[in-house]
Amino acid sequence: MCSNEVEDEYHFVIKCPLYDDIRIQFLNRNIYSRPSMEKCISLLKSDYTNILVKFSKFICVAMIRRNEISIGDL
């Protein structure tokens, strides 16, 4: 979605500006306000149910947006 960026997990979850509003809605501010690979990994490896539920919702909503934009570009 972003030119000149590799769309890996880190970019999708932490950096891509396309999902900033979704990040604010579902993720802890600490994760995206001062992004790092360590924070991304800790989120992916979390054992806390409440964090995983919110993270799952983030992924679902972000993927819907991504698919809508991809389809619109065809």
Summary of the structure (lengths in Angstrom):
residues: 74
radius of gyration: 12.4
end to end distance: 13.1
largest distance: 39.0
contacts: 174
relative contact order: 0.17
helix: 73%
strand: 0%
